Amino acid sequence: MKKYFKIGLDVDDILFSCNEYAVALANEEYGFEPPMTVEEVRSWGKTGRRTDVLLAYYRREEFVRSQPLLPGAAEFVKELSRRAEVFFITALPPHLMGIRAARLMEAFPMVPGENIIMGSRKELMNVDMLLDDGGHNISASGSAYPVLMRRPWN
């Protein structure tokens, strides 16, 4: 059956836990008191606050390899892929791209590998709907239905 609707899904904090996972790791590693919370992550990049330690996790191979799948993500993508063509559109450093692709193919075998798009220029993707947790990606999106996920950093 031909699918006429194309949906782009961001990966971090849409399918895999990213900020919450990094916060948990940072609390364990640094012993913050009071413990850091995901609500403290209020923007992208360096802020001069204690949340800056999270940036190092996002560049670590082991972090990308071990990010937990969010509850319901596999079922969500499986159901979505029955109704539309699904694309993973994910931005991460080049040295982590192979790890991310392997994780996506393992977790979501119903989505073909050629539907994994890596890069930060999400506005160039020609999808009908984009689900993302980055306001900058949604505001620049050319999709007919851009969906910004409600997160503290937006």
KOLMI-686324 format. One line per field, with one value per residue (C-alpha): z, y, x. Coordinates in Angstrom, 1 decimal. Layout:
N
Z = (Z | ...)
Y = (Y | ...)
X = (X | ...)
This chain:
154
Z = (0.0 | -1.0 | 1.8 | 0.9 | 4.2 | 5.3 | 9.0 | 10.4 | 13.9 | 16.0 | 18.1 | 21.3 | 23.8 | 21.3 | 21.0 | 23.2 | 26.7 | 26.3 | 28.8 | 31.6 | 31.1 | 31.1 | 34.2 | 36.0 | 34.9 | 36.0 | 39.4 | 39.9 | 38.7 | 40.4 | 43.4 | 43.0 | 46.1 | 45.6 | 42.7 | 39.2 | 37.5 | 33.9 | 34.5 | 35.0 | 31.3 | 30.0 | 26.7 | 24.1 | 24.6 | 27.3 | 29.9 | 32.7 | 35.0 | 36.4 | 33.5 | 31.3 | 32.4 | 30.4 | 27.1 | 27.5 | 27.8 | 24.4 | 22.7 | 24.4 | 22.5 | 25.5 | 26.1 | 22.6 | 22.9 | 26.2 | 25.9 | 27.0 | 24.7 | 26.0 | 27.1 | 24.2 | 21.6 | 19.8 | 19.7 | 18.5 | 15.6 | 14.7 | 14.5 | 12.7 | 10.1 | 9.2 | 8.2 | 6.9 | 5.7 | 8.8 | 8.7 | 11.6 | 11.4 | 14.1 | 14.8 | 16.5 | 16.0 | 13.1 | 15.2 | 16.8 | 13.6 | 13.1 | 16.7 | 16.4 | 13.1 | 14.6 | 17.6 | 15.4 | 13.2 | 16.2 | 18.0 | 15.0 | 12.4 | 10.7 | 9.4 | 6.5 | 7.1 | 4.2 | 6.2 | 8.7 | 8.0 | 10.1 | 10.3 | 12.0 | 8.9 | 9.5 | 7.6 | 4.4 | 5.0 | 2.9 | 5.3 | 5.8 | 9.6 | 11.9 | 15.6 | 17.4 | 20.9 | 19.5 | 18.9 | 16.4 | 14.3 | 14.3 | 13.6 | 10.6 | 9.4 | 6.0 | 7.0 | 6.8 | 10.3 | 12.6 | 16.1 | 19.0 | 22.0 | 25.3 | 27.1 | 29.7 | 27.1 | 24.8)
Y = (0.0 | 3.4 | 5.9 | 9.5 | 11.2 | 11.7 | 12.2 | 13.2 | 12.3 | 13.8 | 11.2 | 12.7 | 13.3 | 12.2 | 8.5 | 8.1 | 9.7 | 12.3 | 15.2 | 13.3 | 10.5 | 13.0 | 14.6 | 11.2 | 10.5 | 13.9 | 13.6 | 10.2 | 11.4 | 14.9 | 14.3 | 17.6 | 18.8 | 19.5 | 17.0 | 18.6 | 18.2 | 18.2 | 21.4 | 23.2 | 22.6 | 25.8 | 26.4 | 24.9 | 25.3 | 26.8 | 28.8 | 29.3 | 27.2 | 23.7 | 22.2 | 22.9 | 19.6 | 17.8 | 19.0 | 16.5 | 13.5 | 14.3 | 13.8 | 10.4 | 7.2 | 5.3 | 7.8 | 7.4 | 3.6 | 3.4 | 6.0 | 4.3 | 4.1 | 6.2 | 4.3 | 3.7 | 4.8 | 1.5 | 1.0 | 4.6 | 4.3 | 0.9 | 2.3 | 5.4 | 3.4 | 1.6 | 4.8 | 7.0 | 6.9 | 7.6 | 9.3 | 9.7 | 13.2 | 13.5 | 15.9 | 14.7 | 14.8 | 12.9 | 10.4 | 9.2 | 8.8 | 5.1 | 4.3 | 6.2 | 4.5 | 1.1 | 1.9 | 3.1 | 0.1 | -2.2 | -0.4 | 0.3 | -2.5 | -1.4 | 1.8 | 1.3 | 2.3 | 4.7 | 6.7 | 7.7 | 11.3 | 12.8 | 16.4 | 19.6 | 21.3 | 19.9 | 22.7 | 21.1 | 17.9 | 17.6 | 16.0 | 16.7 | 16.6 | 17.1 | 16.2 | 17.8 | 19.2 | 22.1 | 25.3 | 26.4 | 23.3 | 23.8 | 27.6 | 26.9 | 23.9 | 23.9 | 21.0 | 21.5 | 20.3 | 21.2 | 19.8 | 21.2 | 18.9 | 20.6 | 20.6 | 22.9 | 24.1 | 25.4)
X = (0.0 | 1.4 | 1.7 | 1.1 | 1.8 | 5.5 | 6.2 | 9.6 | 10.4 | 13.2 | 14.9 | 16.3 | 13.5 | 10.9 | 11.9 | 14.9 | 15.3 | 18.0 | 17.9 | 16.3 | 18.8 | 21.7 | 20.4 | 20.2 | 23.8 | 25.0 | 23.4 | 25.1 | 28.5 | 28.5 | 26.3 | 24.5 | 22.7 | 19.9 | 19.7 | 19.5 | 16.1 | 15.1 | 13.1 | 16.4 | 17.2 | 15.8 | 17.6 | 20.0 | 23.8 | 25.9 | 24.1 | 26.7 | 24.6 | 25.2 | 23.2 | 26.2 | 27.7 | 25.0 | 26.6 | 29.5 | 27.2 | 25.6 | 29.0 | 29.8 | 29.5 | 28.3 | 25.6 | 24.1 | 24.5 | 22.7 | 19.9 | 16.7 | 13.7 | 10.9 | 7.8 | 5.4 | 7.9 | 8.2 | 4.4 | 3.9 | 6.4 | 4.9 | 1.4 | 2.5 | 4.4 | 1.2 | -0.4 | 2.5 | 6.1 | 8.2 | 11.6 | 13.9 | 15.5 | 18.2 | 21.0 | 24.2 | 27.9 | 29.3 | 31.3 | 28.0 | 25.9 | 26.7 | 25.8 | 22.5 | 21.6 | 22.2 | 20.1 | 17.2 | 17.3 | 17.3 | 14.5 | 12.4 | 12.8 | 9.6 | 11.3 | 13.7 | 17.3 | 17.2 | 14.6 | 17.2 | 18.3 | 21.1 | 22.0 | 20.8 | 19.3 | 15.8 | 14.2 | 15.5 | 13.5 | 10.4 | 7.9 | 4.2 | 4.5 | 7.5 | 7.5 | 10.4 | 11.3 | 13.4 | 11.5 | 14.2 | 13.5 | 9.8 | 9.9 | 12.1 | 10.2 | 8.5 | 6.2 | 2.5 | 2.0 | 5.0 | 4.5 | 6.5 | 6.7 | 6.1 | 9.5 | 11.1 | 13.6 | 11.0)
